[in-house]
Amino acid sequence: MPAVPVAVPSPQPGADEAESRLLAESRLLGAALQQLRQRHDASQALHSLDDYQQKFPNGQLIEEARAARIEALLQLDRRGEALTLLDKLELSKLSRGELRVVRGELRATAGRCSEALSDFAAVDETQSTAALGERALYGQASCLTSMGQRTRARTALSRAFAEREVEKHY
């Protein structure tokens, strides 16, 4: 019986190159995260993130790199720069509840409570985690108080306290 030829798919052009590029991108971002989270060297992490941005301006891990940059800026107490970056992100890019809460907190600190309330409300609706939901409710209460809306502020605080009590029982 004659051998039946088997079609072997040829590798897509550039597949190895794309994989190599992603690997290089991953290594550079990983180095920045190690500097940031393990060595607690936010300045060096920012240098690595600058290098990442230069080499991979449209990289596959760009959102993770932006989040790391924001984290580094916050560690260096460069809140204004962190807020500027967060303000530039599309709302859909803030799917991470923590980034929404941070943006809300930074906006509130900058006296931009009406914008902060929208961030806190979005987190409150999604309830990313109990801790984030609680931070969002406290942020809401703080902004509402500063805006003279004390009844709504009390409601937000009551919800935060209620959620904390529920969390204690689990």
N, C-alpha and C positions, 0 to 999 in steps of 0.2 A: 504494500500500500504506500503510495507516494506521500511524502510529508506535506502537510498543509501549511502554507506560509502564514505566519502570525504577524499581524500588523502591530508594529511597535511604534507608539506615538513618539514623534520626535519632540525634543524639548522645545518649549516656546522660546523664541528669541528673547533674550534679555531676562529670562526667569532667574538664572543664576546671579545676574547683575543686580536685580531687584532684591533678591535674598541677601546678597552681600551688603547692599546699601542699607537694608533694614537692620542687619546685624551690626554694622558700623554705627548706625543711628542709635540702636539700643545700647551699645557699649558706652557711647558718649553720654547719653542720658543717664545710664546706670551709674557712671562715675560721678556725675553731678548729684544724683540722689544719695549716693554714699557719702559724699562730702557734706551734704546738707543734713542728713538724718543720722548718720553714724559718727562722723567726725565733728558735727556741729560747727562746720566752717562755711557759713552762708556766703561769705565774700568769695571764697574759692569756688563754691558752687555756681555763683553768678558768672564767674569767668568761664567755667565749663559750659554754662548755658549760653553765654555769648558765642562761644566756639560752635556749639550745637546750632544756634540760629544762623551763623555764617555759613556753615557747611550744609545745613538742611532747612532752608527757609520755608519749604513746603513739605516737610517730612511727615511721615506717617504717624509720628509720635509727638507732633507739634502741640497738641492740647495738653499732654502730660508735661511737656517742657514748660508751657505757659503756667500751669498749676505749680510746678516746682519753682519757677521764677517768683511767683507771687508769694509762695511760702518763704523763700529766701529773703525777699524784701521785707516781709513781716518780721522775720527773725532779726533783721538789721534795723528794725523800727523805722523803716522807710515806707510808712503807711500811705502817704500821698502818691508815691509811685505805684504802689500795689493797687490803690483805688483807680488810678489812671488806666492801668492794664485791665482791671476788672470791668471798668466802664466801656472799654473798647470791645470786649467780648460780646458776641451775639448772645441773646437770651438763651437760645438753644444750646450754646456751648457751655452754659452754666448748669448742665444737668446734674453735676455733683452738688448735692445739697449744701455741703460745707462751703463751697465757693459762693453760693448765694447768700448764706448767712454772713460770711466774712464781708462780702460786698455790702450787705445791708448794714452791718455794724460800722463799717468804714464810712458809709454814706451818712449814717446817723451822727457819728462823731464829727463829720464835716458840716453838720447842720442841714443836711439834705434829707430830712425825715420823710417827706412825701414819696421820694424815690425808694428810700429804705423800706417803707411799709410794703411796697409791692414785692420786694425781695423776700421779706419776712412772710408775707402772705403765701407766696409760692412755695416756700419751704414748709410752712404750716400745712398746706394742702397735701403735699406729697409725703410728709412725715418720713423723711429719709431714715432717721433714727430718732429714738426718744430724746437723746441729748440735743440733737440739732433742732428738733421741734420745740424743745424747751427754750433753747437760746433764741429761736425765732420769736416765741411768745414774749420773752423778756424784752427783746428788742422792740417788738410792737408796743408793749406797755410803756417803755421808755419814750419812744417817739410820740405816742398818743398823749402822754403826760406833758411833754414839752410843747405839744400843739394845743394844750388846754382841753383835751378830750378825756377827762378823768374817768367817766363812766366806762367808756370803751377800754381804757387802760386797766381798770379793775377787772373787767371781764377777761382780758388777756391774761392777767396775773392769776385769776381764779383758775383758768384752764391750765396754766403752767403748774400750779400747785396740785391740781387734781391729777394731772398726768404723772407728776412725781410720786404721788400716793399710790397710784395704780402700779407704777414701776416698782415700788418697794415690795409689793405683794407677789412679784414674779421672780 
